[in-house]
Amino acid sequence: MGEQPSTKFPQEIIDEYAVLGVDLPALFSAGHLGTRMEVRIVEASAERVVGTMPVEGNTQPYGLLHGGASAVLAETLGSVGAMLHGGAGKVAVGVDLNCTHHRGVRSGLVTGVATPVHRGRSTATYEIAITDESDKRVCSARLTCLLRDADISTGTDAGTDTAPE
């Protein structure tokens, strides 16, 4: 797919995590699944997260973008926004994801933009609009994340031994 731009974080976010010795691109990635699906986060703040994903390699048997692939992109972007909202002391754990698929896409790159609907102390909800290269909406999604205390030194949820979503 070629070289993708690196994620752009606001300077105050970079500074907040740098003090803790945290690698932001690794922390706010889509993990192994996102790597396989070539999800790229290109802009990230609590107010707006933008990411892309190729259609090729993420299709269902009919050759259309798989609805589950759209869900992975949506949950990744919404979770990044929720984690940035929660700050370095919190992890975002997805508790509800809704996706409505509007049109099929057979090729190119889709872009998701996550914006907050609600940002509270214990939950954050993001709306994610996924569009094709013609800026036509492919999927509308909404993600709600629970914000839990984090053990930032291990990158895990302080209440469990599992990594955050």
N, C-alpha and C positions, 0 to 999 in steps of 0.2 A: 504493500500500500504506500510505500514511501515514508519519508520522515515526517512525523507529526510534530506540531509545536508543543512546547512544554506548557504545563498548567500555569496560569497566571493567578497568583494569590495577592490580596492586598498586603502592603508592607506591615501593617500592624499584626496581621495574622502570622506572617513569616516570623516576626520578632517574638510573638507570644510562644510559638512552638520551638524556635531556635534556642531559647533559654533552657528548654527541657531536653534539648538534644534530639528532637524528633524530626525525621525525614518526611516532610509533608507529602511529596509525590507518592511515596510508598504507603503512607497512612491513608491517603484519600484516593487510592486506586480502586479498581473493581476486582482486585485480587486475581486469582488464577482464571476464573471464569471470564472476567472482563478482558484479560490478556488474550485468551483463546478467541474471544469474539471481537478483538481489536477495538474495544471501547477506549476512547481518548477523552480525557477531561481537558478542555482548553481554556476555561475560565472558571474561577471558583471564589465565591464569597457567600456569606449568609444570605445576601439579597438576590443572588443570581448565580446559577451554575450552568455552564454550557459544555456539552460533550457531543462527540460524534461516534458513529459506528458504521462500518461498511455493510451493505446489504449482502454482498457476495460472502458466502460462508456462513450466513445466518438466515438461511431460507428453510421453508418447509417443503414437502415433496412436490408441490405445485410450482415451485420456483419463486414464490412470494416471500417477502420478509416474514419470518416467523413471529407470531404474536408474543411468544415467550422471550424472543430476543428484544423486542420493544420493551417488555416488562423489565428485563435485566438493565437496559439503558436507563429506564425511568427510575428504578429503585436505586441504582448507583448514583445518579445525579441528585435525587432527593435526599439520599443518605448523606452525601457530601455536604449539602446545604445545611442539613440538620446538625451534623457534627460541627460545622463551622459556627453555627448559631450557639450550640452548647458550650463551645470553647474546649480548651485543652483538658479540662477535668471531666469531660463527659464523652460517652460513646452513644451513637444513635443506633437503635435496634428497630428495624421495620416491624410494625404490628398490623398494618393494613395497606394493601395496594389494590387500586382499581385501575383497569385499563380498558379504554374503549378504542377499538381499531376502526378507523374511518375509511381507509383505502389501501389497496395493495401496492407494493413497490417491488420491482424486479431487479433493479440495479442501482448503482451509485452509492451515495453516502447519505445517511439520515443524521439529523441534528436534533438534539434535545435541549430544551431550556427549562430549568427548574426555577420557579419563583415561589416565595412563601405565601401561604394562605393564613397560617397561624404559627407564631413562634412564642411558646410559653416556657415555663420553667421545667416542666417534666415531659412535654410533648412538642413536636414540631410537625406541621403539615405543609407539604409542597405540592404545587400543581406543576406537571411536566407536560410541555407541548413538544411533540416529536414531528418534525417536518421533513419532506424530501428536498431534493436539490432545487426544485421549482417553488419552494416555500409553501407547498400544499401540506395541510395537516394530515399526518398518517395515523397518529395516535394521541389521545388525551389521557393523561394518567393523574392520579392523586395518591400520594404516599404520606402516611402518618408514621412517625418514629417516636418511640419512647426514648427519652434522654436519661441514661443511667450513669452513675458515677463510674469513672474509669481508673484502671491501674495503668497509667500512661507508660510506665517503665516496661511493661510487657505487651502493651497494646491490646489488653483484654478487658472485658467487662468485669468490674470488681466483684459482681455477684455470681459469676460463673467462671469456668475455665475455658470459655470459647472466645474466639476473636470477634470483634464487632462486625456487623454487616457492612 
